[in-house]
Each structure stands twice: as C-alpha cells, then as structure tokens.
Amino acid sequence: VITTTDSGKTITSTLDGFVATLPAIAIGNTITFVNMADSGTAVFSVSPNASDGITYAGSSTNNKDIINAKATAKKGDFITLASLDGTAAWQVVGVRGIWSKEA
C-alpha cells in the first residue's frame, strides 16, 4: 500500500499486472513509478484514489488508471506524479515511455 509517507520515493516492479494505488491527494507529494520488467513482458498501472484523477497529455481522468501497456513497455519506463493542486488530480511531471489513460 502506497501512502503519503512514500512521497519522494521511487516504486519499482517487475511483475506483470502490477497496479500501484496512489494515496489521496495532499499538496507537495511526488512519487515515481518504474516498470523494471524486461521489455514487452509486463503491464504496469498507476491508479488514483477513488476520489481523485490523473492529469496527463492535456486532460484529466477521474478515478481512472494510467497504464504502461505490455506491448509497448520498455524496461525502465517511468512516470512521476505530483499532487500540485491539492484537490482534483495528480499531475504527470515526468515520463519516459508510452503511458495511456484508462478508457
């Protein structure tokens, strides 16, 4: 379980189907997630708290994941999220690789 005490940390996984669930937004938190599985072998998802969203590529989601799909995943793909506004959505502030919003 990821909590606000994980702010500033890097969370890694080599597991296929890994889902990291973010804590509720609190201003100033930043967490980085890295898919360390071999390229093309694992999907890695980051899920916001049910009352929050994620802003990426010009728009926000509401209670939807951001996903590094197995088919396009490269070892070392990462995404860094920060809780900048404190109310609506985590903001993507750093990324490498192909990440998409859950439909």
Phi, psi and omega in degrees: 000129179268133180233176179296340177288349177273001178304135181088354182267165173246124179255126181240158175206148172246004184277140173284134180084013180295132176234119176260124180258123181287150172286170175301150182296134171220126186309132175099354180280140176221132179222137178249138179239134183232127174275106183259009176289156175303147182308133176075014184244351185210134171272140182230124182238145173242125185245130177284161169305149185306333182265002184242174177225188177226130176261125181205140176053044171089357178211164182250152172257168173232111180057040177234147182283163166244133195232134170260097188292146181304317185298331183246358184293136174241141179305128180097357174303138181219163172217135177246127180243142179229145176263089186272322185262346173076001183227316193253311188208145169293145180253134174281119182246354177198141182202145169221134181100185182258116178238139180229157178276140175299137181286000000 
